[in-house]
Amino acid sequence: MSFPKRFSNLPAYAFPRLRALLDHHPAGGPVRHMTIGEPKHAFPKWVSELIAENTAGFNSYPVNDGTPDLQDAIATWVQGRFGVSIDPATQVMTANGTREALFNAALALCPETKNDAQPVVLMPNPFYQVYMIAAMSAGAEPVFVPAGEDTGFLPDYAGLSAEVLNRTTIAYLCSPSNPQGAIASYDYWRDLIQLAERYDFQIFADECYSEIYRDDAPVGALQVAADLGADPERVVIFHSLSKRSNLPGLRSGFVAGGPQSIAQCKQLRSYAGAPIPGPIQAASAAVWRDEQHVIENRRLYHEKFELADRILGDVDGYHSPQAGFFLWLNVGDGEETALKLWTQTGVRVLPGRYLSKETTDGTPGAPYIRVALVAPKEETEAGLIALKSCLYEK
């Protein structure tokens, strides 16, 4: 039996790589998980009650694109959060979290060729691995653009050659960025949208961390596009309840954009998608309509941002994140440091190399570790103190 070779040379996914690095060594102290971005704050108690109230819905096939109530809740949230009016029936499609949507949207919207050549999909480096696999699955060439300290931890897509931009069909941009916690400013979005208008490509705005921020709420790609009067199909946004509402296991998110783009996504999903179960859709609508739990969630993260600043603020090169819930620490060699932390303290962090692609320009994440601030405050504090003692104190 033969199998496709297009994915045969991929490195292992980040967390299997981490297990291979650490798990044959004993922990050097109490195990503290600071690797995966899995929120640990409590989600609203009434979510469970709503799911229980709607369990009869498990007896029916769920609505593929989202119930009218859920679509309306999402459109209302987009209007309230970004000041942009979208039609819930034609500009919103629900998804099983952003990963499903980010992958399938590339399949639905990336053309087979552009300007008689193989299409290009742009992505930051480091990056969320689904961007790369989505591009490859769509038959496009993934182009990795460094997002390092010199560019504010965001990719400089405008610096690419005209040859690459003329083949570009999609540009992924995560803001606030994972893993660096950088926020794309209004001017950044404006320039990127104008670049996309000039070279006729779509922007996939991965905004799943948009509700976890320290000071001002991050600007949204859709609101900048609306201000500019850009082509309504130019920007596609992706959100979920995983980070915003501490519900990663709910697998509930959405994709929104121009009517033609969403119609294409719905067409693919009608054949190959897995709709969200009805009781989950009912609960999701209520969660999108409630902001009080989001405010409390943000307060808890704010406490941990301040904790990190207090413990690590005097460390040379420390960057306090603007948003998200990760620290991105330059430690010289991320793999070596992750192993040292594990064997000497029991703290588990993720080497930045595992979130990056090696290119001719190097591997931008290699010197870094990603440290997740998702555990309760006391556990996070203990982990950060152990990290600092191990790495920075003699």
GUVEX-512620 format. One record per residue (C-alpha): residue in three letters; chain; x, y, z. Coordinates in nm, 2 decimals, decimal comma, always signed. Each point is the difference from the previous one (the first is absolute). Layout:
+---------+--------+--------+--------+--------+
! residuo ! cadena !      u !      v !      w !
+---------+--------+--------+--------+--------+
!     ALA !      A !      X !      Y !      Z !
...
+---------+--------+--------+--------+--------+
END
This chain:
+---------+--------+--------+--------+--------+
! residuo ! cadena !      u !      v !      w !
+---------+--------+--------+--------+--------+
!     MET !      A !  +0,00 !  +0,00 !  +0,00 !
!     SER !      A !  +0,13 !  +0,35 !  -0,08 !
!     PHE !      A !  -0,07 !  +0,32 !  +0,19 !
!     PRO !      A !  +0,02 !  +0,36 !  -0,10 !
!     LYS !      A !  +0,34 !  +0,16 !  +0,04 !
!     ARG !      A !  -0,10 !  +0,36 !  +0,03 !
!     PHE !      A !  +0,01 !  -0,01 !  +0,38 !
!     SER !      A !  +0,27 !  -0,26 !  +0,05 !
!     ASN !      A !  +0,28 !  +0,24 !  +0,08 !
!     LEU !      A !  -0,18 !  +0,20 !  +0,26 !
!     PRO !      A !  +0,15 !  +0,02 !  +0,34 !
!     ALA !      A !  -0,20 !  -0,14 !  +0,29 !
!     TYR !      A !  -0,26 !  +0,23 !  +0,15 !
!     ALA !      A !  +0,13 !  +0,23 !  +0,28 !
!     PHE !      A !  -0,13 !  -0,20 !  +0,29 !
!     PRO !      A !  +0,11 !  -0,35 !  -0,11 !
!     ARG !      A !  +0,34 !  +0,16 !  -0,06 !
!     LEU !      A !  +0,00 !  +0,14 !  +0,35 !
!     ARG !      A !  -0,09 !  -0,34 !  +0,15 !
!     ALA !      A !  +0,28 !  -0,16 !  -0,19 !
!     LEU !      A !  +0,24 !  +0,27 !  +0,14 !
!     LEU !      A !  -0,11 !  -0,02 !  +0,36 !
!     ASP !      A !  -0,18 !  -0,32 !  +0,09 !
!     HIS !      A !  +0,29 !  -0,23 !  +0,03 !
!     HIS !      A !  +0,15 !  +0,23 !  +0,26 !
!     PRO !      A !  -0,13 !  +0,02 !  +0,36 !
!     ALA !      A !  -0,15 !  +0,32 !  +0,12 !
!     GLY !      A !  +0,23 !  +0,21 !  +0,22 !
!     GLY !      A !  -0,28 !  +0,12 !  +0,22 !
!     PRO !      A !  -0,38 !  +0,04 !  +0,02 !
!     VAL !      A !  -0,14 !  -0,03 !  -0,35 !
!     ARG !      A !  -0,13 !  +0,34 !  -0,12 !
!     HIS !      A !  -0,16 !  +0,00 !  -0,35 !
!     MET !      A !  +0,07 !  +0,33 !  -0,18 !
!     THR !      A !  +0,00 !  -0,13 !  -0,35 !
!     ILE !      A !  -0,34 !  -0,03 !  -0,17 !
!     GLY !      A !  -0,23 !  +0,30 !  -0,03 !
!     GLU !      A !  -0,29 !  -0,17 !  +0,17 !
!     PRO !      A !  -0,20 !  +0,24 !  +0,21 !
!     LYS !      A !  -0,05 !  -0,11 !  +0,36 !
!     HIS !      A !  -0,22 !  +0,27 !  +0,14 !
!     ALA !      A !  -0,36 !  -0,10 !  +0,08 !
!     PHE !      A !  -0,25 !  +0,04 !  -0,27 !
!     PRO !      A !  -0,35 !  +0,13 !  +0,07 !
!     LYS !      A !  -0,20 !  -0,25 !  +0,21 !
!     TRP !      A !  -0,31 !  +0,05 !  -0,20 !
!     VAL !      A !  +0,16 !  -0,15 !  -0,31 !
!     SER !      A !  -0,04 !  -0,35 !  +0,14 !
!     GLU !      A !  -0,36 !  +0,08 !  +0,09 !
!     LEU !      A !  -0,08 !  +0,12 !  -0,35 !
!     ILE !      A !  +0,15 !  -0,31 !  -0,15 !
!     ALA !      A !  -0,20 !  -0,22 !  +0,23 !
!     GLU !      A !  -0,32 !  +0,19 !  -0,08 !
!     ASN !      A !  +0,05 !  -0,06 !  -0,37 !
!     THR !      A !  +0,11 !  -0,36 !  +0,01 !
!     ALA !      A !  -0,30 !  -0,10 !  -0,22 !
!     GLY !      A !  +0,20 !  +0,16 !  -0,28 !
!     PHE !      A !  +0,24 !  -0,29 !  +0,00 !
!     ASN !      A !  -0,29 !  -0,20 !  -0,15 !
!     SER !      A !  +0,02 !  +0,21 !  -0,32 !
!     TYR !      A !  +0,26 !  +0,08 !  -0,26 !
!     PRO !      A !  +0,13 !  +0,35 !  +0,08 !
!     VAL !      A !  -0,04 !  +0,30 !  -0,24 !
!     ASN !      A !  +0,31 !  +0,00 !  -0,22 !
!     ASP !      A !  +0,07 !  +0,37 !  -0,02 !
!     GLY !      A !  -0,12 !  +0,10 !  +0,35 !
!     THR !      A !  -0,35 !  +0,05 !  +0,14 !
!     PRO !      A !  -0,16 !  +0,34 !  -0,08 !
!     ASP !      A !  +0,03 !  +0,08 !  +0,38 !
!     LEU !      A !  +0,37 !  -0,07 !  +0,01 !
!     GLN !      A !  +0,07 !  +0,18 !  -0,33 !
!     ASP !      A !  -0,19 !  +0,30 !  +0,14 !
!     ALA !      A !  +0,19 !  -0,01 !  +0,33 !
!     ILE !      A !  +0,33 !  +0,00 !  -0,19 !
!     ALA !      A !  -0,10 !  +0,28 !  -0,23 !
!     THR !      A !  -0,12 !  +0,21 !  +0,30 !
!     TRP !      A !  +0,34 !  -0,07 !  +0,17 !
!     VAL !      A !  +0,19 !  +0,11 !  -0,31 !
!     GLN !      A !  -0,20 !  +0,32 !  -0,02 !
!     GLY !      A !  +0,05 !  +0,08 !  +0,37 !
!     ARG !      A !  +0,37 !  -0,09 !  +0,01 !
!     PHE !      A !  +0,12 !  +0,14 !  -0,33 !
!     GLY !      A !  -0,28 !  +0,23 !  -0,11 !
!     VAL !      A !  -0,06 !  -0,19 !  -0,33 !
!     SER !      A !  -0,34 !  -0,11 !  -0,11 !
!     ILE !      A !  +0,00 !  -0,34 !  -0,17 !
!     ASP !      A !  -0,30 !  -0,21 !  -0,12 !
!     PRO !      A !  -0,03 !  -0,30 !  +0,23 !
!     ALA !      A !  -0,15 !  -0,22 !  -0,27 !
!     THR !      A !  +0,26 !  +0,06 !  -0,28 !
!     GLN !      A !  +0,31 !  +0,13 !  +0,18 !
!     VAL !      A !  +0,04 !  -0,24 !  +0,29 !
!     MET !      A !  +0,07 !  -0,38 !  +0,02 !
!     THR !      A !  +0,06 !  -0,18 !  +0,32 !
!     ALA !      A !  +0,29 !  -0,24 !  +0,04 !
!     ASN !      A !  +0,15 !  -0,25 !  +0,24 !
!     GLY !      A !  +0,25 !  +0,25 !  +0,14 !
!     THR !      A !  +0,23 !  +0,22 !  -0,21 !
!     ARG !      A !  +0,24 !  -0,28 !  -0,10 !
!     GLU !      A !  -0,28 !  -0,17 !  -0,21 !
!     ALA !      A !  -0,10 !  +0,33 !  -0,16 !
!     LEU !      A !  +0,36 !  +0,11 !  -0,07 !
!     PHE !      A !  +0,07 !  -0,32 !  -0,18 !
!     ASN !      A !  -0,32 !  -0,04 !  -0,20 !
!     ALA !      A !  -0,02 !  +0,36 !  -0,10 !
!     ALA !      A !  +0,33 !  -0,04 !  -0,19 !
!     LEU !      A !  -0,14 !  -0,30 !  -0,18 !
!     ALA !      A !  -0,32 !  +0,19 !  -0,09 !
!     LEU !      A !  +0,16 !  +0,33 !  -0,10 !
!     CYS !      A !  +0,35 !  -0,07 !  -0,14 !
!     PRO !      A !  -0,01 !  -0,02 !  -0,38 !
!     GLU !      A !  +0,19 !  -0,27 !  -0,19 !
!     THR !      A !  +0,22 !  +0,27 !  -0,17 !
!     LYS !      A !  +0,06 !  +0,37 !  +0,01 !
!     ASN !      A !  +0,15 !  +0,18 !  -0,30 !
!     ASP !      A !  +0,07 !  -0,34 !  -0,16 !
!     ALA !      A !  +0,22 !  -0,11 !  +0,28 !
!     GLN !      A !  -0,02 !  -0,20 !  +0,33 !
!     PRO !      A !  -0,18 !  +0,21 !  +0,26 !
!     VAL !      A !  +0,18 !  +0,12 !  +0,31 !
!     VAL !      A !  -0,14 !  +0,01 !  +0,36 !
!     LEU !      A !  +0,19 !  +0,24 !  +0,23 !
!     MET !      A !  +0,04 !  -0,07 !  +0,37 !
!     PRO !      A !  +0,21 !  +0,14 !  +0,29 !
!     ASN !      A !  +0,29 !  -0,20 !  +0,13 !
!     PRO !      A !  -0,04 !  -0,11 !  +0,28 !
!     PHE !      A !  -0,35 !  -0,11 !  -0,09 !
!     TYR !      A !  -0,30 !  -0,22 !  +0,09 !
!     GLN !      A !  +0,07 !  -0,32 !  -0,18 !
!     VAL !      A !  -0,35 !  -0,03 !  -0,15 !
!     TYR !      A !  +0,09 !  +0,29 !  -0,24 !
!     MET !      A !  +0,27 !  -0,20 !  -0,16 !
!     ILE !      A !  -0,20 !  -0,32 !  -0,04 !
!     ALA !      A !  -0,30 !  +0,19 !  -0,13 !
!     ALA !      A !  +0,22 !  +0,16 !  -0,27 !
!     MET !      A !  +0,16 !  -0,33 !  -0,10 !
!     SER !      A !  -0,34 !  -0,17 !  -0,01 !
!     ALA !      A !  -0,13 !  +0,27 !  -0,23 !
!     GLY !      A !  +0,29 !  -0,06 !  -0,24 !
!     ALA !      A !  +0,16 !  +0,34 !  +0,09 !
!     GLU !      A !  +0,36 !  +0,08 !  +0,08 !
!     PRO !      A !  +0,03 !  +0,11 !  +0,37 !
!     VAL !      A !  +0,23 !  +0,30 !  +0,04 !
!     PHE !      A !  +0,13 !  +0,06 !  +0,35 !
!     VAL !      A !  +0,07 !  +0,36 !  +0,09 !
!     PRO !      A !  +0,20 !  +0,07 !  +0,31 !
!     ALA !      A !  -0,19 !  +0,17 !  +0,29 !
!     GLY !      A !  +0,29 !  +0,09 !  +0,23 !
!     GLU !      A !  +0,09 !  +0,28 !  +0,23 !
!     ASP !      A !  +0,12 !  +0,22 !  -0,28 !
!     THR !      A !  -0,35 !  +0,01 !  -0,16 !
!     GLY !      A !  -0,19 !  +0,03 !  +0,33 !
!     PHE !      A !  -0,07 !  -0,38 !  +0,00 !
!     LEU !      A !  -0,22 !  +0,04 !  -0,31 !
!     PRO !      A !  +0,08 !  -0,10 !  -0,35 !
!     ASP !      A !  +0,11 !  +0,26 !  -0,26 !
!     TYR !      A !  -0,21 !  -0,12 !  -0,30 !
!     ALA !      A !  +0,06 !  +0,32 !  -0,18 !
!     GLY !      A !  +0,37 !  -0,08 !  -0,02 !
!     LEU !      A !  -0,05 !  -0,30 !  -0,22 !
!     SER !      A !  +0,08 !  +0,00 !  -0,37 !
!     ALA !      A !  -0,26 !  +0,09 !  -0,26 !
!     GLU !      A !  +0,05 !  -0,35 !  -0,14 !
!     VAL !      A !  -0,12 !  -0,16 !  +0,33 !
!     LEU !      A !  -0,28 !  +0,26 !  +0,06 !
!     ASN !      A !  -0,13 !  -0,05 !  -0,36 !
!     ARG !      A !  -0,05 !  -0,37 !  +0,08 !
!     THR !      A !  -0,14 !  +0,06 !  +0,35 !
!     THR !      A !  -0,36 !  -0,11 !  +0,06 !
!     ILE !      A !  -0,03 !  +0,00 !  +0,38 !
!     ALA !      A !  +0,20 !  +0,16 !  +0,28 !
!     TYR !      A !  -0,05 !  -0,13 !  +0,35 !
!     LEU !      A !  +0,05 !  +0,25 !  +0,29 !
!     CYS !      A !  -0,06 !  -0,08 !  +0,36 !
!     SER !      A !  -0,07 !  +0,30 !  +0,22 !
!     PRO !      A !  +0,06 !  +0,00 !  +0,29 !
!     SER !      A !  +0,28 !  -0,23 !  -0,12 !
!     ASN !      A !  +0,08 !  -0,35 !  +0,12 !
!     PRO !      A !  +0,25 !  -0,04 !  +0,15 !
!     GLN !      A !  +0,14 !  +0,36 !  +0,04 !
!     GLY !      A !  -0,31 !  +0,18 !  +0,13 !
!     ALA !      A !  +0,04 !  +0,29 !  -0,25 !
!     ILE !      A !  -0,30 !  +0,20 !  -0,12 !
!     ALA !      A !  -0,04 !  +0,12 !  -0,36 !
!     SER !      A !  -0,07 !  +0,37 !  +0,02 !
!     TYR !      A !  -0,26 !  +0,18 !  -0,21 !
!     ASP !      A !  +0,28 !  +0,12 !  -0,23 !
!     TYR !      A !  +0,14 !  -0,35 !  -0,04 !
!     TRP !      A !  -0,35 !  -0,13 !  -0,10 !
!     ARG !      A !  -0,05 !  +0,30 !  -0,23 !
!     ASP !      A !  +0,33 !  -0,06 !  -0,18 !
!     LEU !      A !  -0,06 !  -0,38 !  -0,03 !
!     ILE !      A !  -0,35 !  +0,05 !  -0,14 !
!     GLN !      A !  +0,13 !  +0,25 !  -0,25 !
!     LEU !      A !  +0,27 !  -0,24 !  -0,10 !
!     ALA !      A !  -0,26 !  -0,27 !  -0,04 !
!     GLU !      A !  -0,22 !  +0,23 !  -0,22 !
!     ARG !      A !  +0,30 !  +0,08 !  -0,21 !
!     TYR !      A !  +0,10 !  -0,36 !  -0,06 !
!     ASP !      A !  -0,35 !  -0,15 !  +0,03 !
!     PHE !      A !  +0,04 !  -0,25 !  +0,28 !
!     GLN !      A !  -0,21 !  -0,08 !  +0,30 !
!     ILE !      A !  +0,09 !  +0,06 !  +0,37 !
!     PHE !      A !  -0,08 !  -0,28 !  +0,24 !
!     ALA !      A !  -0,01 !  +0,19 !  +0,34 !
!     ASP !      A !  +0,04 !  -0,26 !  +0,28 !
!     GLU !      A !  -0,13 !  +0,20 !  +0,29 !
!     CYS !      A !  -0,06 !  -0,27 !  +0,25 !
!     TYR !      A !  +0,20 !  +0,18 !  +0,27 !
!     SER !      A !  -0,17 !  +0,34 !  -0,06 !
!     GLU !      A !  -0,19 !  +0,01 !  +0,33 !
!     ILE !      A !  +0,31 !  -0,06 !  +0,22 !
!     TYR !      A !  +0,18 !  +0,33 !  +0,02 !
!     ARG !      A !  +0,15 !  +0,23 !  +0,26 !
!     ASP !      A !  -0,10 !  +0,35 !  -0,09 !
!     ASP !      A !  -0,20 !  +0,10 !  -0,31 !
!     ALA !      A !  -0,19 !  -0,26 !  -0,19 !
!     PRO !      A !  +0,18 !  -0,11 !  -0,32 !
!     VAL !      A !  -0,13 !  +0,15 !  -0,32 !
!     GLY !      A !  -0,17 !  -0,25 !  -0,23 !
!     ALA !      A !  +0,09 !  -0,06 !  -0,36 !
!     LEU !      A !  -0,37 !  +0,02 !  -0,11 !
!     GLN !      A !  -0,05 !  +0,34 !  +0,15 !
!     VAL !      A !  +0,31 !  +0,14 !  -0,17 !
!     ALA !      A !  -0,11 !  -0,15 !  -0,33 !
!     ALA !      A !  -0,34 !  +0,16 !  +0,04 !
!     ASP !      A !  +0,16 !  +0,34 !  +0,08 !
!     LEU !      A !  +0,20 !  -0,02 !  -0,32 !
!     GLY !      A !  -0,29 !  -0,11 !  -0,21 !
!     ALA !      A !  +0,20 !  -0,31 !  -0,11 !
!     ASP !      A !  -0,15 !  -0,28 !  -0,21 !
!     PRO !      A !  -0,24 !  -0,18 !  +0,24 !
!     GLU !      A !  +0,16 !  -0,33 !  -0,09 !
!     ARG !      A !  +0,35 !  +0,13 !  +0,09 !
!     VAL !      A !  +0,00 !  -0,10 !  +0,37 !
!     VAL !      A !  -0,11 !  -0,32 !  +0,16 !
!     ILE !      A !  +0,00 !  -0,01 !  +0,38 !
!     PHE !      A !  +0,02 !  -0,30 !  +0,24 !
!     HIS !      A !  -0,11 !  -0,01 !  +0,36 !
!     SER !      A !  -0,09 !  -0,26 !  +0,26 !
!     LEU !      A !  -0,12 !  -0,04 !  +0,36 !
!     SER !      A !  +0,32 !  -0,20 !  +0,10 !
!     LYS !      A !  +0,21 !  +0,29 !  +0,13 !
!     ARG !      A !  -0,27 !  +0,27 !  +0,04 !
!     SER !      A !  -0,23 !  -0,21 !  +0,22 !
!     ASN !      A !  +0,23 !  -0,28 !  +0,13 !
!     LEU !      A !  -0,18 !  -0,26 !  -0,21 !
!     PRO !      A !  +0,26 !  -0,18 !  -0,21 !
!     GLY !      A !  -0,18 !  -0,33 !  +0,02 !
!     LEU !      A !  -0,33 !  +0,15 !  -0,12 !
!     ARG !      A !  +0,16 !  +0,02 !  -0,35 !
!     SER !      A !  -0,21 !  +0,30 !  -0,10 !
!     GLY !      A !  +0,11 !  +0,28 !  -0,22 !
!     PHE !      A !  -0,08 !  +0,18 !  -0,32 !
!     VAL !      A !  +0,12 !  +0,14 !  -0,32 !
!     ALA !      A !  -0,14 !  +0,33 !  -0,14 !
!     GLY !      A !  +0,07 !  +0,20 !  -0,32 !
!     GLY !      A !  -0,15 !  +0,10 !  -0,33 !
!     PRO !      A !  -0,31 !  -0,19 !  -0,12 !
!     GLN !      A !  +0,18 !  -0,16 !  -0,29 !
!     SER !      A !  +0,28 !  -0,13 !  +0,22 !
!     ILE !      A !  -0,24 !  -0,14 !  +0,26 !
!     ALA !      A !  -0,21 !  -0,16 !  -0,27 !
!     GLN !      A !  +0,31 !  -0,18 !  -0,13 !
!     CYS !      A !  +0,08 !  -0,12 !  +0,36 !
!     LYS !      A !  -0,36 !  -0,11 !  +0,05 !
!     GLN !      A !  +0,01 !  -0,19 !  -0,33 !
!     LEU !      A !  +0,31 !  -0,20 !  +0,11 !
!     ARG !      A !  -0,14 !  -0,06 !  +0,35 !
!     SER !      A !  -0,33 !  -0,14 !  -0,14 !
!     TYR !      A !  +0,21 !  -0,28 !  -0,15 !
!     ALA !      A !  +0,29 !  -0,04 !  +0,24 !
!     GLY !      A !  -0,07 !  +0,18 !  +0,32 !
!     ALA !      A !  -0,10 !  -0,11 !  +0,35 !
!     PRO !      A !  -0,27 !  +0,24 !  +0,14 !
!     ILE !      A !  +0,00 !  +0,10 !  +0,37 !
!     PRO !      A !  -0,26 !  -0,21 !  +0,20 !
!     GLY !      A !  -0,33 !  +0,18 !  +0,06 !
!     PRO !      A !  +0,04 !  +0,02 !  +0,38 !
!     ILE !      A !  +0,34 !  +0,15 !  -0,04 !
!     GLN !      A !  -0,13 !  +0,26 !  -0,25 !
!     ALA !      A !  -0,27 !  +0,10 !  +0,25 !
!     ALA !      A !  +0,25 !  +0,05 !  +0,27 !
!     SER !      A !  +0,24 !  +0,18 !  -0,23 !
!     ALA !      A !  -0,26 !  +0,26 !  -0,09 !
!     ALA !      A !  -0,04 !  +0,09 !  +0,36 !
!     VAL !      A !  +0,37 !  +0,01 !  +0,06 !
!     TRP !      A !  +0,06 !  +0,25 !  -0,29 !
!     ARG !      A !  -0,27 !  +0,22 !  +0,15 !
!     ASP !      A !  +0,16 !  +0,02 !  +0,34 !
!     GLU !      A !  +0,30 !  +0,23 !  +0,07 !
!     GLN !      A !  +0,01 !  -0,01 !  +0,38 !
!     HIS !      A !  +0,19 !  -0,33 !  +0,01 !
!     VAL !      A !  +0,24 !  +0,13 !  -0,27 !
!     ILE !      A !  +0,08 !  +0,31 !  +0,22 !
!     GLU !      A !  +0,07 !  -0,22 !  +0,30 !
!     ASN !      A !  +0,22 !  -0,23 !  -0,22 !
!     ARG !      A !  +0,20 !  +0,30 !  -0,12 !
!     ARG !      A !  +0,05 !  +0,11 !  +0,36 !
!     LEU !      A !  +0,15 !  -0,33 !  +0,10 !
!     TYR !      A !  +0,24 !  +0,01 !  -0,29 !
!     HIS !      A !  +0,09 !  +0,36 !  +0,09 !
!     GLU !      A !  +0,10 !  -0,11 !  +0,34 !
!     LYS !      A !  +0,23 !  -0,26 !  -0,15 !
!     PHE !      A !  +0,15 !  +0,25 !  -0,25 !
!     GLU !      A !  +0,09 !  +0,22 !  +0,30 !
!     LEU !      A !  +0,14 !  -0,31 !  +0,18 !
!     ALA !      A !  +0,23 !  -0,08 !  -0,29 !
!     ASP !      A !  +0,11 !  +0,37 !  -0,02 !
!     ARG !      A !  +0,08 !  +0,00 !  +0,37 !
!     ILE !      A !  +0,20 !  -0,33 !  -0,01 !
!     LEU !      A !  +0,17 !  +0,03 !  -0,34 !
!     GLY !      A !  -0,01 !  +0,38 !  -0,06 !
!     ASP !      A !  +0,37 !  +0,04 !  +0,09 !
!     VAL !      A !  +0,11 !  -0,28 !  -0,24 !
!     ASP !      A !  +0,20 !  +0,13 !  -0,29 !
!     GLY !      A !  -0,21 !  -0,01 !  -0,32 !
!     TYR !      A !  -0,33 !  -0,08 !  +0,17 !
!     HIS !      A !  -0,30 !  +0,11 !  -0,21 !
!     SER !      A !  -0,32 !  +0,05 !  +0,19 !
!     PRO !      A !  -0,28 !  -0,13 !  -0,24 !
!     GLN !      A !  -0,27 !  +0,24 !  -0,12 !
!     ALA !      A !  -0,26 !  -0,27 !  -0,01 !
!     GLY !      A !  -0,06 !  -0,37 !  -0,02 !
!     PHE !      A !  +0,13 !  -0,22 !  +0,28 !
!     PHE !      A !  +0,35 !  -0,10 !  -0,09 !
!     LEU !      A !  +0,35 !  +0,13 !  +0,09 !
!     TRP !      A !  +0,25 !  -0,02 !  -0,29 !
!     LEU !      A !  +0,34 !  -0,01 !  +0,16 !
!     ASN !      A !  +0,33 !  +0,01 !  -0,18 !
!     VAL !      A !  +0,22 !  -0,25 !  +0,18 !
!     GLY !      A !  +0,26 !  -0,07 !  -0,27 !
!     ASP !      A !  -0,10 !  -0,36 !  -0,07 !
!     GLY !      A !  -0,37 !  -0,09 !  +0,06 !
!     GLU !      A !  +0,04 !  -0,38 !  -0,01 !
!     GLU !      A !  +0,30 !  +0,00 !  +0,23 !
!     THR !      A !  -0,18 !  +0,23 !  +0,24 !
!     ALA !      A !  -0,32 !  -0,20 !  +0,00 !
!     LEU !      A !  +0,19 !  -0,31 !  +0,09 !
!     LYS !      A !  +0,19 !  +0,18 !  +0,27 !
!     LEU !      A !  -0,31 !  +0,14 !  +0,16 !
!     TRP !      A !  -0,17 !  -0,34 !  +0,00 !
!     THR !      A !  +0,29 !  -0,20 !  +0,14 !
!     GLN !      A !  +0,09 !  +0,27 !  +0,27 !
!     THR !      A !  -0,34 !  +0,14 !  +0,09 !
!     GLY !      A !  -0,29 !  -0,21 !  -0,14 !
!     VAL !      A !  -0,12 !  +0,30 !  -0,20 !
!     ARG !      A !  -0,11 !  -0,09 !  -0,36 !
!     VAL !      A !  +0,02 !  +0,27 !  -0,26 !
!     LEU !      A !  -0,01 !  -0,02 !  -0,38 !
!     PRO !      A !  +0,32 !  +0,06 !  -0,21 !
!     GLY !      A !  -0,07 !  +0,28 !  -0,26 !
!     ARG !      A !  +0,17 !  -0,22 !  -0,26 !
!     TYR !      A !  -0,31 !  -0,22 !  +0,00 !
!     LEU !      A !  -0,22 !  +0,29 !  -0,11 !
!     SER !      A !  +0,24 !  +0,11 !  -0,28 !
!     LYS !      A !  +0,10 !  -0,11 !  -0,34 !
!     GLU !      A !  +0,37 !  -0,01 !  -0,10 !
!     THR !      A !  +0,06 !  +0,21 !  -0,30 !
!     THR !      A !  +0,30 !  +0,15 !  -0,18 !
!     ASP !      A !  -0,02 !  +0,28 !  +0,25 !
!     GLY !      A !  +0,02 !  -0,24 !  +0,30 !
!     THR !      A !  -0,25 !  -0,12 !  +0,25 !
!     PRO !      A !  -0,14 !  +0,32 !  +0,17 !
!     GLY !      A !  -0,14 !  -0,19 !  +0,30 !
!     ALA !      A !  +0,30 !  -0,20 !  +0,08 !
!     PRO !      A !  +0,14 !  +0,23 !  +0,28 !
!     TYR !      A !  -0,33 !  +0,03 !  +0,18 !
!     ILE !      A !  -0,23 !  -0,19 !  +0,23 !
!     ARG !      A !  -0,37 !  +0,05 !  +0,03 !
!     VAL !      A !  -0,14 !  +0,01 !  +0,35 !
!     ALA !      A !  -0,38 !  -0,03 !  +0,04 !
!     LEU !      A !  -0,16 !  +0,20 !  +0,28 !
!     VAL !      A !  -0,32 !  -0,20 !  +0,01 !
!     ALA !      A !  +0,02 !  -0,17 !  +0,34 !
!     PRO !      A !  -0,14 !  +0,15 !  +0,31 !
!     LYS !      A !  +0,19 !  +0,30 !  +0,14 !
!     GLU !      A !  +0,18 !  -0,19 !  +0,28 !
!     GLU !      A !  +0,12 !  -0,27 !  -0,23 !
!     THR !      A !  +0,10 !  +0,25 !  -0,26 !
!     GLU !      A !  +0,20 !  +0,19 !  +0,26 !
!     ALA !      A !  +0,18 !  -0,31 !  +0,12 !
!     GLY !      A !  +0,09 !  -0,10 !  -0,35 !
!     LEU !      A !  +0,13 !  +0,35 !  -0,09 !
!     ILE !      A !  +0,21 !  +0,01 !  +0,32 !
!     ALA !      A !  +0,15 !  -0,34 !  -0,08 !
!     LEU !      A !  +0,07 !  +0,11 !  -0,35 !
!     LYS !      A !  +0,18 !  +0,31 !  +0,10 !
!     SER !      A !  +0,20 !  -0,17 !  +0,27 !
!     CYS !      A !  +0,11 !  -0,27 !  -0,24 !
!     LEU !      A !  +0,08 !  +0,22 !  -0,30 !
!     TYR !      A !  +0,10 !  +0,34 !  +0,13 !
!     GLU !      A !  +0,12 !  -0,02 !  +0,36 !
!     LYS !      A !  +0,34 !  -0,13 !  +0,09 !
+---------+--------+--------+--------+--------+
END
